[in-house]
Amino acid sequence: MSDSSLGALAASLLTPDMAIAAAAAFLTSILGGLTGFGVGLVLPVALAPIVGIANVIPCMAIGMLLTNGGRVWAFWRDVERRVVLRILVGTIPAALASASLYTLLPERAIAGLLGVIALAMLPLRRALDGRAIALGGLGFAGLGLLHGAVAGAASGTGIILVGGLLAAGLAGSAVIATDAAVAFVLNLLKIAVFGTASLLDLRLALIGALVGLCTIPGAFVARWLLGRMPMQVHVWMLEAIVAGGGVWFLYKAFA
């Protein structure tokens, strides 16, 4: 790549829009670290005007890899490793299939998919809240299958996994850590699929990396805040942003 091309690439990253996206990444990573969801639902709204709707999920795969890597780092001692392995048995094949399907979708269909999933996550979170279920090895694999089928082609679907983990009896930082470990592997898989399909170029990878790096400090802030302030305020804020983003994506799908 020539010096002029590198200069143009650098200039495309040093924009007010990117500054807003970086700030959104840091703030939502704090809220996401407290509640277990939110980053993958809010950031696509900030990134779509910068990278285009069709490029949001490939770009987010890079960002969420770093986001969840930061959470695993911050909460490493709380990762339930056996649960992670059981969930990945279902997540990996399902995510591989749905990520491959994503590469074939037109932009309007992608916008509609993101909007529907964003809005669907809100009642799903409430439906799963407070439920108690017993999950064995097959149960966790089934949870992973459901999660992978949706998450391979979208972002911000962690509430499916978080809700399942909470219902299975995990709590607090164990939920955050276990969800992050599964998501880290999931996003590695998505990067491989999107890279093979030529949906990830250097610019998208750098934008995703910049956004992802901005989320890492937020994971440590969230660990410090966990248990020091009420969760419901953060959940309400995230739900409002997610609802607005879902409506915006649906508008782009049908406009």
Secondary structure, 3 states (H helix, E strand, C coil): CCHHHHHHHHHHHCCHHHHHHHHHHHHHHHHHHHHCCCHHHHHHHHHHHHHCHHHHHHHHHHHHHHHHHHHHHHCHHHCCHHHHHHHHHHHHHHHHHHHHHHCCCCHHHHHHHHHHHHHHHHHHHHHHCCCCCCCCHHHHHHHHHHHHHHHCCCCCCHHHHHHHHHHCCCCCHHHHHHHHHHHHHHHHHHHHHHHHCCCCCHHHHHHHHHHHHHHHHHHHHHHHHCCCCCHHHHHHHHHHHHHHHHHHHHHHHHC
